[in-house]
Amino acid sequence: MPNPNNPMIVQGDKTVLLEVNSERYAEARDILARFAELEKSPEYIHTYRITPLSLWNAASWSRTCWLRINISDPSRAV
């Protein structure tokens, strides 16, 4: 079930939409910046793309990227 407090929408084409006005925006942006590339940044919704290169760069920088998905409680997913 979708949680309106989560600022991200992950799409099938490997893009991630991030709502700027969310109270969780900064946290989500900091996590996304580790493994996704910012493509567009209009006023309200920023678009990131997950690419093989962005994942490679994240791994090569020795950063651990975590996508927290809690199956028992989807409202806690970032």
CORHU-V404960 format. One record per run of one state. SS is the DSSP state (H for helix, E for strand, - for the rest). FROM is the first residue (numbers start at 0). LEN is the number of residues. If there is no record, write none. Layout:
SS;FROM;LEN
SS;FROM;LEN
This chain:
-;0;7
E;7;3
-;10;4
E;14;5
-;19;5
H;24;8
-;32;4
E;36;5
-;41;3
E;44;5
-;49;2
H;51;9
-;60;13
H;73;3
-;76;2
